[in-house]
Amino acid sequence: MIRIRFFKVHQDRVERLVSWGEELAARREEVLATFDQETMQREAAFLIATTSGPVMVYVMEAEDLVHRLRNT
């Protein structure tokens, strides 16, 4: 199952969000181990500049999305 969510991001939080993404990339092995525990297959986040301010598009795919969402 795939779930897509959109989050408005306050401009003063963009740098922190980018740092979080970099941290996850640096800790890839830990992230993949967590994915296994949560039945997560794929996850992606995109930061998009819009005329109304930054928006994060968050996409997740999991075998059991209900289980994944209840346990986070």
HELIX and SHEET records of a PDB file:
HELIX    1   1 GLN A   11  ARG A   13  5                                   3    
HELIX    2   2 VAL A   14  ALA A   26  1                                  13    
HELIX    3   3 ARG A   28  GLN A   37  1                                  10    
HELIX    4   4 LEU A   65  ARG A   70  1                                   6    
SHEET    1   A 3 ILE A   2  LYS A   8  0                                        
SHEET    2   A 3 GLY A  53  ALA A  62 -1                                        
SHEET    3   A 3 MET A  40  THR A  50 -1                                        
END                                                                             
